[in-house]
Amino acid sequence: MKEDYIQQVQLPSGVVHVYAGPELFKALEYQVFQMANNNLQIPNQVYMSYTPDVHVGVGTCIGTTAVWNTLNGYVSPSIVGSDIGCGMRVHTTNLHKDELKDVKLRRKLVKTIEKYLPVEDHARGHFSDIRLEHIVTKGLHGLPKKYIPDGYTPRKATSLTHVESSKFTLDENALNRFPDHVWHRSHRQLGTLGNGNHFAEIQSIEIAEKNREVAEAWGLFDGQVVVMIHSGSRAWGGSVSQYCSSDMLKVMRMNGLGTADPKLLFAPLDHPEALNYVNLMYSALNYAVVNRHLIAYAIREAGKNVFGSKFEMTTLYDLMHNYAWEEEHEGQSYFVHRKGATRSLPAGHPGNPQAYLNTGHPALIPGSMGTASYIMVGAPGGKANFHSICHGAGRIRSRSATKRLITLNEFASSMRVGTNDEIVVNHRSLESILDESPQAYKDVDQIIESVVGAGLAEVVAKCKPMAAVKGAK
């Protein structure tokens, strides 16, 4: 029953709505609710919820949706996260999985991707001819035309239209506070993955029969090879978080604001420092969507190198899961925060891009390494949760605990190393990415079951990993 996946937890400071099946809900640690209670102390909050992948973060749990009325609202960098604009992107290809069944060919593809896509943490991107000031102020519209590969065929163009937002408008004066070294480092990082849980993955899809019509409308077919990308705003977003944190603290002290958690930062939306943060946050959202676009551009070039000029890679969708912005719900303007949560709009919702108005847009949910990811679509029941669903599997172990408790053999078995079905990884040693093994995360199938069971979204396609590119530390 739907009610089995929705819990309303009454805390001293208010109610947090938890969307999780009984097993996942029972496993939630006490600190998750302690953080919710602190978050609920921010004034004027009208709604707060957790998705089933919820786990402890800094100041706020990953997997949080928090909502204010725009007129008397608040903004919280803690309920956005430090990797502002971090999100997902999926590109379809014209390949079938059978064309990649040779493990040697998958290894060749991964090696070629590494030539076009820098993966080392301090590597320089290959896009020095792009002006960073154009990117952070104009988003995808700030790119030179040569980086919009489908621009010459307007009827097929998806680069600028099949995205949650191609440009966030901001007051450019806010950018003046950043010193030269921030601009320099951020420019170098354009088109790079970053490390941790960021990745680019080659997958094959299996369409859910219930939503086959939707899948076909999106151009998906069984066995199709797709490229899934997970990355964010790199040094630019990190600098926004760093520079604005001290300003937020000053505002809180001057106005007598605070909770039991000194790391939970927030301020009234109409305060000058809050407006400054919002403008800088939007610049980081611009950076993040362009960064994922350029990662995809690099992989497309690698694909053409391996498969020839007929290789195609078309944008399915790009969306964020660390951000705050204004949305309209039931005719009312709200300021919605999502930290580790994904927007998932149903068919007919006016917030959909035009291309997806009749179906709802693709909602992209990655699994952990070695497990399936999902392409979903919003259901009408998502209205109760401001159309928020999960953003992934959600960690159950810290990086240090994973390295301590999980063996290399267990990890290798998960990746099917030594078999024809091996999930090829660019790292020469699995030991270097042991903290990203599937055993560090919740069961993604349970997560998806909770989202579907709660009536928030439905599965359109299951994506099975074939090869993965991870950033190096």
N, C-alpha and C positions, 0 to 999 in steps of 0.2 A: 504493500500500500504506500501511496505517496507520503503519508504522515510518518512512515518509518524513516524517512530520509530528511526530515525537517524537525529541528529541535529549537525551542525558544528557551534560552537559559536566562533566568532572572538573577542578576548580580546586584550588589549594593548600589551601583551607580546607574543601572539601567538594564535593558534587555539586549543580548546578542543572539542573532538568529544563526544557527549552525546547520549547514546543509551537508549532512554526512550520514552514511548508513550506520546501523547499530554497532558494528565491529569497529569501524573507524572512529566513531564518536567515543566509544568506551576507551579507546587507546589514547585519547587526547590528554596531554599532561596538564597539571594544575596551572603551570605558568602561562599557558595559553589563555585561560580565563582571568588570571591576574592581569595580564596585559589588556584584555578586553575591558576590564573594570577601569583601568587607568584611562584608556581611550575614550570611554563613555563619559568621563569627567570633563572633556572639552565642551565648553558651553554651546548651547543651541543645536546640538546634534539631533537629527531626526531619524536616523537609521544606521545600524551597524550589523554586519554579518561576516561569517566565516565560510569559505568554501572547503570541501573535504580534504584538500591538500594542505590545510593550515598547519603551520609550524612556527616556532618562536623566531622572531627577528629582533632588530634593534629598535626599541621604542614601540614597535607595532609588529604584530605577527604577519608573516607572509601568508596571503590568502584572505586579506581583509578588504571589505567594501565599507566605506563610511561616507555618509551623506549629510549635507547641510542645505538649507534654503540659500539661494545666492544672495538675497538681500541682507541677511544677518549672519552670513556664513563665516567659517574659519577655513584656513588652509594649514596643512601640517606636512612639512617635509618628511616627517617620520612615517606618515601614511602614504607617501609616494615612494620612498626608498632612495638609496644613494645612487643606484644605477637607473637614473631617470630615463623613461622611454624604452627601457628594456622590453623586448617583445619578440614576436614570431613572424616569419615570412615563409610562404610556400610557393614554389614555382612548379608548374607542370612541365613535362617534357614529352617528346614524341617517341620515347623509347618504351619497350616492353621489358619486363624483368628478365625474360629469357635471353635477351641480348646482353645481359650482365651476369649470366650464370657462371661464367668462367672466373674463378677467384683471381687468376692472374690479371684479367682485364680490370677487375675492381681495384686491384693494387695499382695498376698503371694509372687508372683514373684518379685515385687518391694522391699519388705522387705528382701527377700533373696539376691537380688543384693546388698543391703546396707551392708550385712554381708561380702561380698567379695570385694566390691568397696568402699573405704573410701570417704565420701562426705563432711566431715567437712573441713573447710578451712585450719586448722592446723593439719589435720590428717596425720598419717604416712602410707605410702603405704605398701603393703604386700610383697615387693620384695627386702628385705635386702640382699639376696644372689646374687643380680646382681651387677656387678662392673660398676659404673657410667662412669669411663674413657673408658670402652669398648663401652658404649652406645653413648657417644658424639663423638667418633672417628670412630665407625664402623656402627652406626645405627642399623638396625634390625639384622645385621650379628654379633653384639656384644652380643646378647642374648644367654644364656645357652639353649641347645637343648630342655630342658623340657618345655620351654615357646613357642616353635614352635609346636603346637599340631598336625599339619598335616605333620610334617617332616618325619614321618615314612611311609607315602604313597606318594611318589614323584609324581605319576601321578595325584593325587588330590590336591597336595600342592598349596596353593595360598598365604600363609602368606608373602613370599618373592618376589613373582612375580606380584601380583595384586595390586601394589602400584605405585604411581607416581615416587618415588625413594626410594630404600631400604637402600642406603648409599650415603652420601655426603662426598667426599674426601676433606681433609683440611690439612693445616700445623699445626701439633699438638703443635708446640712451642707457638702458640697464646694462648693456654689454661693456660700457666704458670702464667698469670697475675691475675687469680682468687684466692682469699684467701680461706682458709679452710672452712669458714662458708658458702660460696656460694656452695661449693661441698657438704657439709653436708646437707644443706636445700634442695638442688635439688635432692639429693639421696633419701631423705625422701619422696619427692613428686612424685616419679616415680609411674605411675599407678593410679593417682588421677585426678579427673575432674577439680577442680577449680570452682569458682563461676561465677557470672555474667550470660552471655548468653550461657555458656557451659552446655552440657547436654548429657545424653544417653537416647534414646527414643525407645520404642517398637512400631512398626508401621505395618500396613497391606498395601499391594500394590494393585493398580488397573492399569493394563497395558493399555497404549495408543494404540488403534487399529492400527494406522498408523505405529507404530514401534514394532508391536508384534513379528516380526521375529527377530529383534535385542534383544528384551527382552528374548525371548526363547533361543537365542544363549548365553545369559548371565546366563541362569538357573533360570529365574524369571517366576512366574506363578501368576495368579489372586488370591487374597486372601492370598498370602504368607506373613508370618510374617518375618520382617527384623528388624535389630538393627542398628540405626543410632547414631553416636558418634561425638560430637563436642568438641574439646579441643586443647590445644597447648603445648608450651614448659615450662609453669609454671615458677618457680623461675629462672631456667637457662636462658631462653630467656629474662626475665626481667633484669637479671644481665648484659647480653650482651648489652642491650640497655642503661642501666645506666652507665656502665663503658666506653662505647664508645662515649657517647654523649659529654663529656667534651673534649675528644680528637678531635672529629669532629669540635667543636667550635674553638679550637686552630688552626686547619688547615685552617678554613674559615677566621679567623682573619689575619693569616700570609699571606694568598693569596688574601686578599681583596674581599672575596666572601660573599654574603649575599643577603637577600631580605627584604621586609617590615615585614616579620614574623620571629622573632628571634628563633622560635621553629622549623623552617624548616632547617634541617641539611643535608649537602651533601659535597662530596669531590671527586676529580678526582680518577678514578678507579686505576690508577697506583701509587697513593700516598701510602707510607708505612702504614699510619693509616687507609686508606680506605681498603687496602688489609687485614689488621689485623681485621677490622670489618667484611669483607666478610668471613674470616676463622671462626670467632666466630659465625657469623650468620649460617654458614653451620653446626657447632656443635649443634646449637639450633634446626635446622631442623631435625638433627638426633634424638635429644631428643624428639621432638614433635611426629614424626612418631612412635617411640617406645612407648611413653606415650599412644597414642591412641591404639596401639596394645595390651598393657597390660590391658587397660580398657576393651577391647573386651575379652581378656583372662579371666578376672575376671567375666564378664557377662556370658561367656560360662560355667564357673564352676558353677555359680549360676543356669543357665538353666539346667545343668545336675542334680543338686540337686533337682530341682522342677519336671522335666519331665523324668528323668531317663537317663541311659547311651546311649540311642539311639538318644538323642537330638544332632543335628548338627548345627554348626555355621561356615559358610565359608566366607572368605574375598571376597567381591565383588570388592571394590576399596578403596584406601586411597589417598587423595590429600590435597594440601595446599591452603590457600588463603591469606597468609601474608609472602611474600618472594621476593627475587631477585636472578636471576641466568642467565647464558648464554643460549641462544636458537638460533637455525638456522631457518631463514625465507627466502624463495626464494634464498637459497644459500649464504645468508649474515649472519654474526654473530652479534647478538644483546644482550645487557644486559637488561633484561626485569624485571621491578618491578611490583608486584601486591599487592596492599593493599586492602583487602576485595574484591578481584576479583579471579575468578577460571579459570584455564586453561581448555579448552574443545576442544579436537582435534577430527577431523572427521575421517571417515573410510579411510584407506590407508595412513594416515600421518605417516611418519617414526618415529615421536616422541612417538607414542603409544607403550605401552608394547606389547610384542609379542602376548600375549593372546587376545589383543583387536585390533590388526592391521587391521583386516578385517571389524570391525564394528565401530571403534572409542571407546574410553574408557568411562565408566560412569562418568558423571559430577554430583556432589552431592550438591543439593541446599536446605538447611533447611528453613522451614517457622518459624513462631513464635509459642510459646506454644498454643496448641489448634487449630492450623491451619495445612494445608497440607504441606508436603515437596515434593521435586521432584528429580527424577533421570533422567538426560538428556544425550544427546549425541551431540557432536559438528556437525555443518553443514558446508559445504564448504564456505559459506559466512562469517564465522568467521575469515577467513584470513585477512579481512580488519581491524579487531580489534586485531590482533596478537593472535587470538583464546582465547580471554578473555570474560567471561560472569560474571554474578552476583555471589555473595557468600551467599545470604540470602535475607530476606525481607527488612532490613535496618530500623533503628530507625526513628520515626518521633517525638518522645517525649523523653526528658531526663528522667532519673530515678526519679528525684525529681518531675518533672511535672506529670509524670504518677501516682505517689503516691498521688498527690494533686487532680488530675482530674478524676481518674478512681476509681469506688467503688468496694468493695469486691464482691458485688452481681453481678456486670457486669463481673468481672473476673470469678466467680464461674459459671455463665451462659455459658461463653465461654468454660469452661472445662466440661460442662454438669454434674456438681456435683449432686449426688442424683439419677441419672438415671442408667440404665443398660449399657449405652454407655459412662459412665464417663471415662474421661481421668485421670487415677490414677496417682497421684504425690506422691513422697516420703515425701514431707514436710507435717507436721501435720497441719500447718496453712498456708493458701494461702496468708495471709497478709505478710509473710516473703519474698515472691517472687512476690509481686504485681508489682514491677517495670519491671518484665519480661512478663507481661500479653500481649495478642495479640494486645490490644489497643495501646501499645507503639510502634508498628511497622507498616510499610506500608503494603498494601494488597499484599500478596505474589503472588496471581493470576495475578494481574496487572504487577508485576515484570516479571513473566514468560511470559506473553503475549508480553511484550516488547522485551524480548530476542528472542522469536520465530518470532515475527513480523519483527525484524531487520535481520532475517536470520542467527543468530549466532549459534543457537542450537535448538534441538527439544526434546520434552518430550517423554521419554520411559515409565515412570511409575510415578503415583501419590501415595504418601505415606501418609496414614492417621494415626494420632497418637492414640495409645491405652493406653500407660502408659509412664511416664517420670520420670527420676531420675535427680535431680538438686543438684549442690553443695550447701552446707550451708555456710553462712557468719560467 
